[in-house]
C-alpha cells in the first residue's frame, strides 16, 4: 500500500474514532437544537459539517502532515464553510430584512467545533458547544424581540 491509502496504525484508530464521534455528537447537539426549532439547517447538516471539518484536519494529521501545512488546511476550511453559510442567508423583500444569519453562524460554529474535535481538543469543542447552545437559547429569552432572525413571529410558549 501507498502511505496515503494505508489504514492508520492500531494505536491511532481509537483516537480517530473518538475524535470523529465527538465531532458528530457535538455538531449533532447544535443541529438538534436548530431542528427542534424548525430551522432550515438542522441535525444532519450540522453533523455533516462537524464531521467533515474534523476529517479535513484529522486526515492530514494522521498522515503526518507538517504543522504548517495543517494550518493551511484549516485556513482553507473557514472560507469554504463561509460559502456554505452564505447560501443560508437571504434578503427578505420589503424592508430590506436579512434572514438566515443565525443559521449561517451556526454552520460556521459547528465547523469550528468539528475542527477542534478533529485536532484532539475535544474539551474545547465541548465547552464551545455548551456556550453556543446557551447563546441560542438564553439570549432570546433575556432580550426578547417581536420576531426571530428568520422573520417568523416569535412563539411565546418557548
Buried (B, 14 or more C-beta within 10 A) or exposed (E): EEEEEEEBEEEEEEBBEEBBBBBBBBBBBBBBBBBEBEBBBBBEBBBBBBBBBBBBBBBBBBEEBEEEEBEEBBEEBEEBBEEBBEEBBBEEEEEEEEBBBBBBBBBBBBBBBBBBBBBBBBEBBBEBBEEBBEBBEEEBEEEEEEEBBBEEEEEEEE
